[in-house]
């Protein structure tokens, strides 16, 4: 599959591709690429990758009809008027995204495939959250494969891999000429290793190792 320039399409279109690709990765892994006792599932981000805050809103009555101010007046639903208004849905798509999880038949998570969305790098907080939760997985003994088909941003000027690996060991990293997207597979256990493949728009998407145990991997992506 050639790598497209996904910066040229709306975030919602990439989100749709992301969801479909997750299903195909899961089917490929379960079609003979995983050893007996392991299975791949497509899950929404939960557990160590999900926010600890859950907001619940009743649907029996619209929220604006139930809100009142201190004087007992109903809150208005008219949009506020200011000189500048900015909106984005990218982080919302990031929260709704699926991931491919490889589980042992007893339920333990062995590995995770994470396809990066624009919302994962749209702000310092989003990037920090993504990096922290990747490190949390590695510390818990879960191997991680990251596919980042978007160019560096001011938040990750040397790419997402360096932002993650700097939390383990700071090393210099530069992209090769014409290669500003990155795939990175992290092996964790007795030690940690990163297998990194810089790619560019138009390149064929390479196979990447998905570690299932120390020194044992399948091919994915």
N, C-alpha and C positions, 0 to 999 in steps of 0.2 A: 504494500500500500504506500503510495507516495505521500509525503508530508505536505499538507496544504498550509497556506498562510491564513490561519484562523483569526488573525487580527482584523481581517477585512470583512468579517460577517458579524451580525449581532450576537450577543452573548447567548440569547435563547436558542439560536440555531446550533451553536456548539454544544449547549446543554443537551439538546435532542440527540446529537451525534454521540456525545459522551455516554448517555444512557444506553443507546443501541450497541455501542462498542463494548460496554461492560458485559452485556448479555452474550455477545459473541466470544469474548475472552473466557467467560465462565463455561460456555459450551465447548470451546476448544480444550480447556483444561480437563473437563470431565469426559471428553471424548477419547481419553487414553494417555494424556500427558501427566496424570497424577498417579502415584502408586496406590495400591489397595489401602483402604483405611482413611484416605483423605478425599475430600470433596470441596469443590468451589461453589460458593453461593454469591449472589448479588444482594447486597444489603444497603439500606440507607445508613449514613454515618451514625453509628451509635457507640455506646461504650466509651473507650478512651478517645474517640474522635468527635464526640458530640458535646454541645454545651450542657452545663449542669443546671441551666435555668429553663423551666418549662412554663409557658404562659398559656392559660386556659381561658377562653372567652365563650360565654353562652351564646347560642345562635337563636334562642327563642325571641330575643328582642334586640334590635340594632344597638350597638354600643352607644352611639350618640344620643339615642332616646333615653338611655339609662343614666347618662352623666348630667349632673347639675353642678352649678357653682355654689359658693357659700351663701348667695342670696336666694337660692332656690330656682334660678333661671336655667333653662335647658342650654347645654353647650351647643354651639352652632356647628353644622357640618359643612358650611361654606368654606372653600379653601382660603387660607390667609393670603394677604397681599403684601409682598415685600419686593424690593428692587431686584433682588437676585434669588433665584430658586434653582437648586440642583437636586437631581434624583438619580438613583442607580439601582439596578436589579442584580448586579453581578454577585454581591455577597449572598443575596437570597438564593440564587442558583447554586452557589457553592454549598450552602446548607442542605439543599434538596438533592444534592448529587449522590449517586450510588458509588460504591466501591466493590471490588471483587475480593472476597475473603476466602481463604483456604482454611478449612477446619479439619481437625482430627475427628474421627467418628465419635469420640467421647465428648466433643464440643469445644475443645481448646483451639483457639486461633493460632495457626502456624505462620501464616503469611498474609500480606495485604497488597493488592495492586491499587495504586492511587493515580488516577488521571487528573492532572491539575486543571482547574478552571480559572478564568481570569479573576474571579472574586477571591481566590486564594492569595492573590498578590496585589490586590487593589489598594490596600492600606497597610500601614505598619502593623496595626493590630491583627489584621487577617494573616499577614505573613508570619508574624510571631506565633500566632495560634497554630498555624500549619506546621511550622518548624518544631514547636514544643511538643505537639502530639505525635509527630514522627519520632522524635527522640524518646518519648514515653513508650512507644511501641518497641523500639529497639532495646530499651532498658528492660522491658517485660519479656524479651526473648522472641519477639515477633519480627520476622524478616519483612522487608518493605521494598517494593518496586514502584518507583515514581516515574511517570511519563509526563513531561512538561513540554507541550508543543507551542508555548508562547515565549516570545523573546524576553530578555531581562527588563526589569523596570527600575526606577530609581530606588525601590526598596530592596531589590536583589541585583545590583549592577553586574555581578559576576555569576549570576545564575542561582537557581534554587539549590542545586547540589552544594555549592560552597556555603550557603547560608546554613544548611543542615550539618555539613561536615565540620564546619568551624566550631560547632557545639561539642564535637568529639576531639578533633585535633585541627588547629589552625594551620592551613597550608595555602600557598599561592595557587591560584587557578586562573587560567585565561582560556577563552574559547578559541579554537582554531579558526583561521580565516573562513568566513562564509558559513560557520556552524554556530548558531546562537540559540538553538533549542537543545534540550538535554534529556537523556534517559539515564536513570541511576538505580542500581539494584544494591540493596544493603543486606549484608550477611551479619548476623549477630549470634552470640553464644559465648564461647570461651574468649573470643576476640571479635573485633568488628572489621569488616572490609567493605569497600565501596567499589562497584564495577560500573564505570561511567562511560557513556557513549554520546559525545556531542554530535548533533545532526543539524541539517539545514533544510529550508523549504525546497521541495523538489526531490529530496533524497528518499530512497526506499526506506521504510520503517524497518529497522533491524530486529532480529530476534534478541531478546534479553533474558538473562537467567532470573528465575524466580526461586529463591532459596527456600527449601522445605525443612532442611536440617543443616548442620554444619557440614560443609563439603558435599552437599547433595542439593541439586536444583533441577527444575524443569524449565522449559522455554515458554516465554509468553511475549505479548505485545506484537 
